Amino acid sequence: DTEVTQTPKHLVMGMTNKKSLKCEQHMGHRAMYWYKQKAKKPPELMFVYSYEKLSINESVPSRFSPECPNSSLLNLHLHALQPEDSALYLCASSQDWGLAAYNEQFFGPGTRLTVL
Amino acid sequence: EDQVTQSPEALRLQEGESSSLNCSYTVSGLRGLFWYRQDPGKGPEFLFTLYSAGEEKEKERLKATLTKKESFLHITAPKPEDSATYLCAVSPRAGNTPLVFGKGTRLSVIA
């Protein structure tokens, strides 16, 4: 099973709201990722978690706050977002991060976020 | 600087008309090259990993090949359901380096 699940599928929020995106995988992967994707652009890496620890933060604004409660779950907490943050948010996972293995990343279906 | 360039940007084919998509890369050592298929509004679907020059992998109507500077995704006798954006990404060898994605090729197959 190579499935990564994400909830919700769609989210509309105001600039003063607080919301969370959730991601889950049961493949035993030790690395999980958040990406942001704008229309007709490739995915853009935001965060990498490896063994439940934050390994990479690609200079993401603090209004995005990631959390990895355990090895299967990844959250992205959203607060005071701007309309330009509207995008498809993708979660991915892979066997490992930063080791010698050639690690395919498996993506979830994404959350379509609209900020009003 | 690590870079991935995909061409063409968009491709329109008649059903059954075979063609190839190109992914050229310049990286400081290659750990792996990945092909993904992405339908509109959905997450990328993993297709292939290629590790070394000369390697080939096949899945249904798709065949991916790799040289030292580029990869090709060959589509044989495509069907309308093959319409999607095809993304190429490379994993550079250097340290904890994120995937470098190309901008993708938007493929349309017309019945």
Interface residues (C-beta under 8 A of the other chain):
Chain A: T2 V4 Q6 K40 K41 P42 P43 L45 V48 S55 I56 E58 L88 L90 A92 W97 G98 A100 Y102 N103 E104 Q105 F106 F107 G108 P109 G110 R112
Chain B: R31 G32 F34 Y36 G41 K42 G43 P44 E45 F46 T49 Y51 L87 A89 S91 G95 N96 P98 L99 F101 G102 K103 G104 R106
